[in-house]
Amino acid sequence: MVKEQPQKGKKPRGNLLERMRAANPAGAALLDRHRAQADLALALRSMRKARGMGQTDLRRASEKHGRPLTQSVISALESPTAALPNVDGIVRYAAACGARVELSFIMGHDDSGACRVVLA
C-alpha cells in the first residue's frame, strides 16, 4: 500500500490525535494513560484555532487579563502529554480566547450529586 503524501500547503487527513497515534504508537499508550489531559489540551488548542488565533496572538490577548501567559505555559496547556494544568492557567487561557470556563462534577449515575461551577 502506498502512503498518500499530502499536497504542498495541505494538512494530512485525520484529526490530530489519530496522526499522533500513527506517528508514535508508543506515545499513544502514554496518551491513553493521560486521557483527561489529552482531551483538555486538544479542546484548548481547538478553541484557540477556532478563534483564528496563533499562540503569539493568545499570549498578547492574555496580557489584557492580568498575568500574561508565556509561550512555554501555552505550549504546556496544549500538550496532550504534559501534566494537568492548574485551574488558573485554564481560566487565563480561556479568557484570552474570549471564553469562560465551566466545570461540572457529576457523582453517581444520576444528577443528584451534580455540582456546576462557572469561572469567568
VOGU-3710 file (C-alpha; in Angstrom, 3 decimals, decimal comma):
1> mvkeqpqkgk> 0,000/0,000/0,000  1,381/3,405/-0,964  1,132/6,112/1,669  -0,588/9,166/0,263  1,586/12,258/0,590  -0,223/15,486/1,440  -0,160/18,124/-1,247  2,087/21,086/-0,602  0,362/23,522/1,744  -2,319/20,982/2,748
11> kprgnllerm> -2,611/19,229/6,098  -2,709/15,426/6,204  -6,095/13,795/6,732  -7,362/12,750/10,145  -7,536/14,555/13,419  -4,511/15,449/15,493  -4,860/12,532/17,897  -5,087/9,992/15,042  -1,998/11,474/13,378  -0,092/11,353/16,675
21> raanpagaal> -1,081/7,700/17,177  0,081/6,765/13,679  3,376/8,615/14,046  4,198/7,293/17,507  2,425/4,120/18,715  4,394/4,133/21,987  3,211/7,685/22,593  -0,369/6,511/22,009  -0,123/4,362/25,140  1,014/7,425/27,090
31> ldrhraqadl> -1,961/9,382/25,756  -4,308/6,622/26,850  -2,940/6,799/30,387  -3,403/10,581/30,407  -6,694/10,764/28,530  -8,172/13,625/30,604  -5,139/15,817/29,913  -5,130/14,898/26,227  -8,821/15,791/25,873  -8,352/19,090/27,715
41> alalrsmrka> -5,233/20,043/25,744  -6,859/19,293/22,390  -10,011/21,217/23,409  -7,950/24,277/24,374  -5,992/24,142/21,123  -9,205/23,740/19,111  -10,768/26,729/20,878  -7,751/28,904/20,061  -7,696/27,785/16,436  -11,475/28,324/16,104
51> rgmgqtdlrr> -10,868/31,925/17,147  -8,248/32,211/14,382  -5,505/32,846/16,920  -1,912/31,702/16,895  -0,024/31,129/20,129  1,537/34,590/19,858  -1,932/36,137/19,474  -3,060/34,261/22,574  -0,057/35,488/24,553  -0,811/39,098/23,566
61> asekhgrplt> -4,523/38,742/24,371  -3,699/37,285/27,785  -1,792/40,463/28,681  -5,163/42,259/28,881  -6,382/39,829/31,559  -3,793/40,318/34,277  -0,908/37,901/34,328  0,059/37,092/30,742  0,614/33,524/29,615  4,134/32,794/28,438
71> qsvisalesp> 4,890/30,777/25,318  6,026/27,835/27,440  2,801/27,895/29,503  0,671/27,989/26,346  2,611/25,056/24,887  2,229/23,081/28,124  -1,534/23,783/28,262  -1,874/22,491/24,687  0,342/19,432/25,200  -1,634/16,190/25,446
81> taalpnvdgi> 1,174/14,548/27,437  2,061/17,327/29,892  0,900/17,329/33,498  -2,644/18,507/34,127  -2,591/22,308/34,354  -3,909/24,264/37,290  -7,321/25,900/37,038  -5,817/29,402/36,991  -3,903/28,643/33,784  -7,009/27,222/32,127
91> vryaaacgar> -9,102/30,259/33,139  -6,435/32,678/31,863  -6,169/30,768/28,560  -9,959/30,757/28,100  -10,250/34,468/28,933  -7,596/35,291/26,323  -9,756/33,409/23,794  -12,844/35,348/24,880  -14,376/32,331/26,643  -15,284/31,251/30,172
101> velsfimghd> -14,529/28,003/31,971  -17,326/25,811/33,262  -16,542/22,844/35,498  -19,072/20,137/36,232  -18,794/17,374/38,789  -21,319/14,564/38,498  -21,366/11,846/41,129  -23,137/8,568/40,587  -25,378/7,686/37,702  -27,918/10,450/38,140
111> dsgacrvvla> -27,645/14,190/38,656  -28,390/14,045/42,411  -24,766/14,934/43,255  -24,149/17,315/40,385  -22,197/20,475/41,084  -21,707/23,150/38,452  -19,105/25,906/38,768  -18,690/28,668/36,188  -15,432/30,605/36,305  -15,354/33,886/34,434
//
